[in-house]
Amino acid sequence: MKNKCLFLDRDGIINIPLVKKNKPFAPTKISQFRLYKNLNKTLNYIKKFNYLIIIITNQPELSRGNLDEKTLDKMHDIIFSTLPIDDIFICKCQESSSCNCYKPKPKMLYDAKMKHNIDFKKSYFVGDTHRDIYCASNAGCYSILLKKRYNYEMISKADYVIENFGQIKKILKK
């Protein structure tokens, strides 16, 4: 039997992004890395419905030299020690590169599907940018947009729109 999965973007969904000129950016230092409150409660609730929870994240600051592997590993150690996350898939490339994993390209989702035997038709991707919404669509998952002050142009593109992360429970219960 195939697994159902809740895919999550990292920056803007799991942790608070840095917002400059109404555009979100990933933290590049541990001192900037802060998880959103109350995620653990909601994610543990979701786990009761037998969802895998996997983070899918672009981290181009690695290839730009603004983030080092050690710092990224520390950030992910915080996530794994705090939240019920099953796996994290990372694209370390830049948007301009010719890689096939940088969201909205769906390679990270396909890699997760192969590793964890996931059924995309029973899976959801929660994100806060166009890359996340289109990545879900490109793979055949349902997309859920978490509304932020910087993403209102995407509201009509997502399958579902939520005001806060806790509202995801209603969608997954259906």
N, C-alpha and C positions, 0 to 999 in steps of 0.2 A: 504494500500500500504506500502510495506517495504521501509525502508530508506537505502540510500547509505552512506557509511562512509569512511572517511580518518582516518585511525589509524596511530598514530605517536609514535615512541619510544621517550623517553624524552631526556636522556643524549646522546648528539651527534647529535640530530635533533632539539630539542627545545633550549637546553642550551649547552654551550661549556663544553665538558668533560675535565677532567684532564687526560693527556696522559703521562704515565710512561712506558719506555721501549717498545714503540710502541703499548701500550695497553690502551684503554680508561677506565676511572674510573669516577664514579659519584662524584660530589662535596658533601662534608659533612658539610660545613659551608656556611652561607649566603654570607660571603665575597668571596667565590669561585664561587658562583652561578651567571652566566651571560648568558642572553638570546642572541641568534644570532640576528644580525640586519636584518631588512627588512622582518622578518617573518610575522609581522602583515599585511603588504600589500598583501603578497601572500595568507595568510590564509583568509583574507577578500574577496579576489577575488574568492577563492574556495567556500566560503560560498554562493556566488551568484548562484552557480550551485546546491544548496540545499544538500550539503554534511554535515553530522555531522562530527565534528572533535573531536576525542577521543584519549587521550594519554594512552598508555599501557606500564607500566614500572616495571622492576625488581628493587627493592631497598633492596638488602641483607644487606647493611650496618646498617639497623635498627636492624636486629636480631644479628648482630655482635657487636652491641653497639657503632659503630662509627658514628652513626647518630641518633638523637632523633626525636620523633614525632613532637615536637614543631618547630624544624628547617625545617623538611619536609613540614609541614603545611605552614610555611612562604614562602618556595620556591613555593609551589603550589598556594598560594595567589598571588604571583607575576605573575605567569603564567595566572591565571584567570583574574586578573585586567589589564593585558597587551594584551592578545591574545584572539581571539574568540574560546575558547575551550569549548566544551559541557560537557566533563566529563574526569575524570582521574581514571584509574584502576591500583592498585598497588599490587604487590606481595612483601611481606616483608620477605619472606623465603630466605634461602640460597640454592645455587645450589645443594648441597649435601643432602638437606632435601627430604623427601618423599612427599612433597606437589604436587598438580596437577596444580598449577598456574604459576610456574616459567617458563618463556619463555626458550625454544621454545614450551613448552606445551601450548595449546591454550585456557585454561580455562578462562583467562581474556577476550579473544575475545568472547567466548561463553556467558559469563556474560554480556558483553556489548550488544551482539546480543539480548539477552532476555530482558534486560532493555529498549533498544532503538529500538526494532523491525528492526534489520538490515539484509539486504540481502548481504551475503558475496560475491556473484557472481558479485555484482556491487561495491565492496569495495576494497580498497587498504591499504597496510601497508607499511609505509616508515620507514626504519631502517638503522642502520649503522653496525650491527653485524650479525653473523650467527644465533644467537638466534631469531632476528627479522625476518629474511628471512624464516627460518624454521617454525616459529610460524605462519606466514601468510600462508605458504604452508599447514601446519597441519590443519588450519581452512578452507581452500579453498578460501582465499583472494588472490588478486594479490600482489606480493611483489615488492617493489621499494627500491633499494639500493642507498643510498647517498654515493658516493665515498669519502673515507677518506684515509689518508696515511696509516692507519692500517687495511684496509679491502679488499685489492685487491684480496685475495683468494676467495671472495664471488661473484665476478663479474659474473661468469658463472652460478651461482645458482639462481640469481634473475630474475624475469620476466622483469623488467626494471631497468636501471641504469641511474642515473642522476649525473651530475657534481656539480650542485648547486640546492638549494631548489626551486628556481624560475622555474626551468625546469619542475617541476611537473605539472604546468598549461597545458603544451602541452599534457601530458599523459591523464589527466582528461577530456580534451576537446574532446577526440576521442569518 
